[in-house]
């Protein structure tokens, strides 16, 4: 069911995310969302992400918009303003 489905684990350096990604890596494509620590786990991707802008409510985070452009995603939900 999850064959090659990309899954983003925020808090990717945490114990839960690492173990979950390790358990799922044969069935999906896990990406560890990292903030300060660098983690390397076989058959997974690692991506530095900054969720501070989300917490602050910044709408002009150009890096986030450039990296995660979901304009072509039909199931894209917009947050309430």
DAUR-V431601 format. One record per backbone hydrogen bond with DSSP energy under -1.0 kcal/mol. CO is the residue of the C=O (numbers start at 1). NH is the residue of the N-H. E is the energy in kcal/mol with one decimal. If there is no record, write none. Layout:
BEGIN
co-><CO;CO>
nh-><NH;NH>
e-><E;E>
END
This chain:
BEGIN
co-><2;5;7;9;11;14;15;16;17;18;19;20;21;24;24;29;30;31;32;33;34;41;45;47;51;52;53;53;60;61;62;63;64;70;73>
nh-><5;29;31;33;14;18;19;20;21;22;23;24;25;27;28;7;45;9;47;12;49;44;32;34;55;56;57;58;62;65;66;67;68;73;76>
e-><-2.8;-2.5;-2.9;-3.0;-2.2;-2.5;-2.3;-2.6;-2.8;-2.2;-2.0;-1.8;-1.4;-2.1;-1.8;-2.0;-2.3;-3.1;-2.6;-2.7;-3.3;-1.3;-3.1;-2.8;-2.0;-2.2;-1.3;-2.0;-1.3;-2.3;-2.5;-2.3;-2.6;-1.6;-1.4>
END
